[in-house]
Amino acid sequence: MNPAYATPEFALAALLALAVLLAWAGLILRQSRTPRHERARSWRLLLLLAAQPVAAALLYLTLLPPTLPGEAGTMLVATAGARDVGDKAAGEVRVILPEAPNDAAGERVPDLATALRRHPGTRRLRVIGAGLEARDADAARSLTIEFQAAPLPRGLSGLWLPRRVAAGDDFLVHAQASGLDGGSAELLDPAGQRVDRAALDADGAFALSGTARGAGLSNFTLRLFDAQRKTVQDIDLPLQTTDEPAPRILILAGAPSPELKYLRRWAVDSGARLQTQISVGGGLQLGDAPIALNAASLGGYDLAVLDERSWDGLGAAQRASLIEAVRGGLGLILRTTGPLSDGTRAQWRSLGLNVDAGRDAANAKLALDGGADEDAIRARIGPGSADAPRVRDEAVPETPVLSRRVLRLESPQVQTLLRDSNGVALAVWREQGRGRVALWTLTDSFRLALGGRGDLHARIWNDALAAVARAQPGDAPQIDSDARPHQRMSLCGLSAGARVTAPDGRELPLLIDPASGARRCAGYWPRLPGWHRLRQGERVWPFAVRRSDEAPGLHASALRERTLTLAAQPASPSTLVAADPNPRRGPSWPWFLAWLSFAAALWWFERSRLGRAVPIAAETTG
């Protein structure tokens, strides 16, 4: 049976229609059986026939009054920061979520799902304020949403920070502030020393850089200033510094050199497992014990660094094994320290590298400080070593001028790895199968270390290692970044048995939502701010939860983005129909009074003599 025929509305309408038909039949039958001279006037019969459906319609509306159009349509939802909710439209429902101001007028509800259950006919939401919390997103997902966003609070409104950084690596903080025209920002390390400073652009965006020192959990600080250099806000930047697996590096060189010496020193300082082979002529080699260059041995390294002389010294089979290893994932950096032979040019061109020219040298000046002031540069350089400490107020050394081989490196097939202050490419890389191959033209980067800028020397080679070395498998779970106490957060990429340990030591197992499919996600409601730990087997993934009142602009921005995303999604017609199982109807008493009055008038008219035939005896007597 069609579901539409099983509704109370259809049943009542069918009964009343049957009653109208029976009344019509009775009136017509009585009129036809009455002698012609005693029949009622035609207009009386037509009036009685027309009155039957009118009485039935009024009775129908008495028993089933019409639904309220506003109640079954729009719900005004006041959220955090909803100061001016405007006038209430006719029939519109107004609900106040817990985050809304205390003086907001309306029906207070614990969440949006409760409000929709109380008003099941709602098809449209008018959200006013900061936006919907994560707990309300699922309830609002299939409804039409009109969002009137409140202004963002003054201060930090956007933050993009890496959750994990390898020890010794630099990291970038991208952020945005609201209401701070002409302001600036500073990055402070865990000891409170300024490591970088930047002015805010016209949109309030800025970027800061820092260096992660030792492994562990730490809190950097982002400090915002207004145009008068008054502190506006301090925001904690939780950062996990990890000891990444030591990279395995193979260095082959055609001769000893200062560049090679400091390259090896950088590799050792970075914790790499290093294999060095230096040819000194006559079949003699310095460094570690020689290894055979074949697929098996090269598979044990993440990065190989060769100069043109060591490349020329390889046999055809060794070069083929090296190229095959690169296609299998090995990273390869080719250093140019002098003019290239025709054979080397041809072979490097076959790897997709442009090696035209290269017989001349030129100066190169790096510009890696990015306009940072002296305090920030001193923080990057560090305190020095036990045998060569640096005084905190010591003058910042000038960046030395370096030398490079003149090669036309840039082409559409390569990515630039390093440029000088004039924008000239000093190093490029490109993909080669599953691996990457880079061409390096600096010949004396060691001068950075000798000139007191060992931080820059480490930085350029760390960047090269990160860009070119064999990619490591990434199995880290995805964790929401702006977590707050008592607010739902999502953790994805979980395995069976995953659990979270709170700062007070309490442990909670996570239940993976079957609906998340291959993403394997679970919801978690933190109770406390601070560092939490996600445990999966023997592995531990720390993540930070901010205080509820910390960085309100970040939370408001996240709410805005979530609500705008929901508003951009099309409403589901099937869900809209299912969301209206029992629409609320208007009052029935006005319709009852109308039906009662009409029925009384009809009863009087049926018993009156208006339109009836005058009896013959009465006419004769008259």
MOJO-V319888 format. One record per residue. N is the residue number from 0. RES is the residue in one small letter. PSI is psi in whole degrees, 0 to 359 (NA if undefined). Layout:
n = [N	N]
res = [RES	RES]
psi = [PSI	PSI]
//
This chain:
n = [0	1	2	3	4	5	6	7	8	9	10	11	12	13	14	15	16	17	18	19	20	21	22	23	24	25	26	27	28	29	30	31	32	33	34	35	36	37	38	39	40	41	42	43	44	45	46	47	48	49	50	51	52	53	54	55	56	57	58	59	60	61	62	63	64	65	66	67	68	69	70	71	72	73	74	75	76	77	78	79	80	81	82	83	84	85	86	87	88	89	90	91	92	93	94	95	96	97	98	99	100	101	102	103	104	105	106	107	108	109	110	111	112	113	114	115	116	117	118	119	120	121	122	123	124	125	126	127	128	129	130	131	132	133	134	135	136	137	138	139	140	141	142	143	144	145	146	147	148	149	150	151	152	153	154	155	156	157	158	159	160	161	162	163	164	165	166	167	168	169	170	171	172	173	174	175	176	177	178	179	180	181	182	183	184	185	186	187	188	189	190	191	192	193	194	195	196	197	198	199	200	201	202	203	204	205	206	207	208	209	210	211	212	213	214	215	216	217	218	219	220	221	222	223	224	225	226	227	228	229	230	231	232	233	234	235	236	237	238	239	240	241	242	243	244	245	246	247	248	249	250	251	252	253	254	255	256	257	258	259	260	261	262	263	264	265	266	267	268	269	270	271	272	273	274	275	276	277	278	279	280	281	282	283	284	285	286	287	288	289	290	291	292	293	294	295	296	297	298	299	300	301	302	303	304	305	306	307	308	309	310	311	312	313	314	315	316	317	318	319	320	321	322	323	324	325	326	327	328	329	330	331	332	333	334	335	336	337	338	339	340	341	342	343	344	345	346	347	348	349	350	351	352	353	354	355	356	357	358	359	360	361	362	363	364	365	366	367	368	369	370	371	372	373	374	375	376	377	378	379	380	381	382	383	384	385	386	387	388	389	390	391	392	393	394	395	396	397	398	399	400	401	402	403	404	405	406	407	408	409	410	411	412	413	414	415	416	417	418	419	420	421	422	423	424	425	426	427	428	429	430	431	432	433	434	435	436	437	438	439	440	441	442	443	444	445	446	447	448	449	450	451	452	453	454	455	456	457	458	459	460	461	462	463	464	465	466	467	468	469	470	471	472	473	474	475	476	477	478	479	480	481	482	483	484	485	486	487	488	489	490	491	492	493	494	495	496	497	498	499	500	501	502	503	504	505	506	507	508	509	510	511	512	513	514	515	516	517	518	519	520	521	522	523	524	525	526	527	528	529	530	531	532	533	534	535	536	537	538	539	540	541	542	543	544	545	546	547	548	549	550	551	552	553	554	555	556	557	558	559	560	561	562	563	564	565	566	567	568	569	570	571	572	573	574	575	576	577	578	579	580	581	582	583	584	585	586	587	588	589	590	591	592	593	594	595	596	597	598	599	600	601	602	603	604	605	606	607	608	609	610	611	612	613	614	615	616	617	618	619	620	621]
res = [m	n	p	a	y	a	t	p	e	f	a	l	a	a	l	l	a	l	a	v	l	l	a	w	a	g	l	i	l	r	q	s	r	t	p	r	h	e	r	a	r	s	w	r	l	l	l	l	l	a	a	q	p	v	a	a	a	l	l	y	l	t	l	l	p	p	t	l	p	g	e	a	g	t	m	l	v	a	t	a	g	a	r	d	v	g	d	k	a	a	g	e	v	r	v	i	l	p	e	a	p	n	d	a	a	g	e	r	v	p	d	l	a	t	a	l	r	r	h	p	g	t	r	r	l	r	v	i	g	a	g	l	e	a	r	d	a	d	a	a	r	s	l	t	i	e	f	q	a	a	p	l	p	r	g	l	s	g	l	w	l	p	r	r	v	a	a	g	d	d	f	l	v	h	a	q	a	s	g	l	d	g	g	s	a	e	l	l	d	p	a	g	q	r	v	d	r	a	a	l	d	a	d	g	a	f	a	l	s	g	t	a	r	g	a	g	l	s	n	f	t	l	r	l	f	d	a	q	r	k	t	v	q	d	i	d	l	p	l	q	t	t	d	e	p	a	p	r	i	l	i	l	a	g	a	p	s	p	e	l	k	y	l	r	r	w	a	v	d	s	g	a	r	l	q	t	q	i	s	v	g	g	g	l	q	l	g	d	a	p	i	a	l	n	a	a	s	l	g	g	y	d	l	a	v	l	d	e	r	s	w	d	g	l	g	a	a	q	r	a	s	l	i	e	a	v	r	g	g	l	g	l	i	l	r	t	t	g	p	l	s	d	g	t	r	a	q	w	r	s	l	g	l	n	v	d	a	g	r	d	a	a	n	a	k	l	a	l	d	g	g	a	d	e	d	a	i	r	a	r	i	g	p	g	s	a	d	a	p	r	v	r	d	e	a	v	p	e	t	p	v	l	s	r	r	v	l	r	l	e	s	p	q	v	q	t	l	l	r	d	s	n	g	v	a	l	a	v	w	r	e	q	g	r	g	r	v	a	l	w	t	l	t	d	s	f	r	l	a	l	g	g	r	g	d	l	h	a	r	i	w	n	d	a	l	a	a	v	a	r	a	q	p	g	d	a	p	q	i	d	s	d	a	r	p	h	q	r	m	s	l	c	g	l	s	a	g	a	r	v	t	a	p	d	g	r	e	l	p	l	l	i	d	p	a	s	g	a	r	r	c	a	g	y	w	p	r	l	p	g	w	h	r	l	r	q	g	e	r	v	w	p	f	a	v	r	r	s	d	e	a	p	g	l	h	a	s	a	l	r	e	r	t	l	t	l	a	a	q	p	a	s	p	s	t	l	v	a	a	d	p	n	p	r	r	g	p	s	w	p	w	f	l	a	w	l	s	f	a	a	a	l	w	w	f	e	r	s	r	l	g	r	a	v	p	i	a	a	e	t	t	g]
psi = [141	128	333	333	351	11	153	326	315	318	314	317	322	317	315	323	320	319	320	317	318	320	319	316	319	317	317	320	317	320	321	331	345	136	149	321	351	0	151	160	153	320	328	316	315	322	319	320	317	331	334	308	330	315	320	319	318	322	321	314	335	316	324	83	156	152	154	122	323	317	324	8	287	139	123	125	115	125	191	137	11	91	318	101	357	186	147	128	162	127	0	139	135	121	150	116	161	332	348	157	151	333	4	135	135	187	117	133	151	334	172	325	320	317	320	328	324	333	76	346	4	129	347	138	135	99	127	132	210	325	181	138	167	327	337	356	316	321	329	358	327	10	157	130	130	121	122	96	140	154	145	146	157	127	204	130	353	140	128	105	133	138	325	140	139	144	131	351	153	156	156	140	115	133	170	141	154	141	25	55	130	10	184	172	150	148	124	138	174	337	359	7	136	130	344	157	145	150	148	138	186	331	2	7	152	166	139	153	152	178	131	120	257	159	147	188	134	163	108	170	133	121	129	140	151	187	337	13	30	136	127	321	142	128	130	139	92	132	133	119	123	152	98	156	134	125	148	115	134	123	123	130	148	349	154	151	159	324	317	321	313	336	318	321	319	316	318	316	330	358	12	152	112	136	118	134	117	121	134	12	158	22	4	149	147	165	216	171	135	148	156	135	95	178	322	314	320	335	345	5	153	333	137	136	118	148	175	331	319	327	316	331	352	148	168	319	321	318	319	319	321	315	320	323	323	316	339	359	346	140	142	125	122	116	132	117	355	187	146	142	162	322	318	320	314	317	321	329	326	342	2	18	138	112	34	153	218	359	347	162	157	162	154	130	122	150	70	355	343	33	12	148	178	323	318	320	320	321	324	322	324	177	1	201	175	324	346	70	155	138	141	322	13	143	145	126	148	142	123	155	132	175	150	156	140	104	143	92	322	138	165	343	354	158	137	131	325	138	159	184	341	4	7	133	129	339	140	163	161	160	147	93	231	354	188	147	136	152	125	123	350	135	346	51	344	338	335	315	319	331	13	7	52	336	323	323	315	325	314	325	329	319	320	318	315	325	329	329	162	131	136	146	132	104	21	139	158	123	133	139	319	69	143	152	140	17	138	133	159	137	125	165	35	157	167	138	6	145	159	134	123	168	333	6	352	137	140	122	149	136	118	130	119	332	345	348	225	342	333	70	155	149	148	136	96	146	329	152	162	189	126	163	121	123	128	103	236	355	146	133	103	148	150	145	125	160	155	325	7	136	63	332	325	314	318	322	321	319	318	314	319	315	322	323	317	320	332	344	138	143	146	119	321	322	324	320	317	337	0	57	335	74	144	132	161	179	148	346	324	320	326	317	319	315	318	317	316	319	321	317	320	320	318	319	321	330	353	170	11	123	1	161	143	127	148	321	323	323	322	319	320	NA]
//
